[in-house]
Structures are given as C-alpha cells and as structure tokens.
C-alpha cells in the first residue's frame, strides 16, 4: 500500500483513539461505520486498528518464520 495513504490512515486512527480515550465510546453509528471499514477497537491495547493492516503484518511474520525451503510447496 502507498506509504502516504498509510501515514494518513495511521494519523486518523490515532485521532480516533485519542477521541475515545478522552470522551468515551463513539456513537453506535460511527462504530458501525468503522467496523464496516475494517477498523476495530482493541480492548487490550486500548486503541483502534485496521484489520487489513494487521493481517498483512501477521502474514509477513509467518512468511519470515515459515517461508524457508523446508516448508516450500
């Protein structure tokens, strides 16, 4: 994904996270819209995250760990 878009998305997630931390939960319609876009609240880390970005990160870690010739197709 384009690094500029990733920076914009990261800044937006930071703003949403700060808003929720300062003022509590967002209205249900906003939360539903975010969920439809793949943005969810992480109860453990107490921050919003994009599920697509998280999946890319996990897949890259799995590829690094298991992507050797001994595991090749």
Wavefront OBJ file of the C-alpha trace (Angstrom):
o trace
v 0.000 0.000 0.000
v 1.090 3.555 -0.661
v 3.159 4.907 2.285
v 1.399 8.280 2.106
v -2.003 6.610 2.474
v -0.667 4.521 5.361
v 0.508 7.706 7.121
v -2.890 9.355 6.660
v -4.662 6.243 7.951
v -2.323 5.980 10.929
v -2.942 9.622 11.843
v -6.709 9.113 11.564
v -6.580 6.020 13.787
v -4.517 7.972 16.326
v -7.113 10.761 16.372
v -9.958 8.262 16.794
v -8.067 6.533 19.596
v -7.423 9.819 21.402
v -11.066 10.837 20.995
v -12.278 7.598 22.543
v -9.756 7.744 25.384
v -10.737 11.329 26.230
v -14.514 11.195 25.707
v -15.518 7.542 25.930
v -17.097 5.348 23.294
v -18.039 6.775 19.931
v -21.715 6.812 18.895
v -23.003 3.403 17.721
v -23.492 4.586 14.133
v -19.848 5.719 13.970
v -18.690 2.434 15.475
v -20.774 0.503 12.924
v -19.285 2.524 10.066
v -15.759 1.909 11.336
v -16.467 -1.815 11.636
v -17.734 -1.886 8.048
v -14.425 -0.298 7.015
v -12.404 -2.887 8.945
v -11.468 -0.608 11.857
v -11.955 -2.081 15.313
v -11.278 -1.151 18.943
v -8.609 -3.276 20.650
v -9.720 -3.745 24.266
v -6.253 -4.868 25.390
v -4.168 -2.129 23.750
v -6.973 0.423 24.078
v -6.582 1.664 20.507
v -8.226 1.470 17.102
v -6.600 -0.716 14.461
v -7.202 -1.669 10.847
v -7.767 -5.402 10.480
v -6.336 -5.436 6.930
v -3.056 -3.862 8.065
v -2.910 -6.282 10.987
v -3.413 -9.273 8.677
v -0.596 -8.103 6.397
v 1.688 -7.809 9.424
v 0.784 -11.303 10.647
v 1.230 -12.856 7.197
v 4.636 -11.202 6.799
v 5.754 -12.582 10.175
v 4.502 -16.050 9.249
v 6.277 -15.891 5.896
v 9.510 -14.861 7.588
v 9.233 -17.620 10.171
v 7.972 -20.455 7.986
v 8.922 -19.355 4.484
v 12.070 -21.462 4.284
v 12.837 -24.146 1.742
v 11.970 -26.854 4.265
v 8.368 -25.590 4.210
v 8.169 -24.920 0.470
v 5.178 -26.095 -1.553
l 1 2 3 4 5 6 7 8 9 10 11 12 13 14 15 16 17 18 19 20 21 22 23 24 25 26 27 28 29 30 31 32 33 34 35 36 37 38 39 40 41 42 43 44 45 46 47 48 49 50 51 52 53 54 55 56 57 58 59 60 61 62 63 64 65 66 67 68 69 70 71 72 73
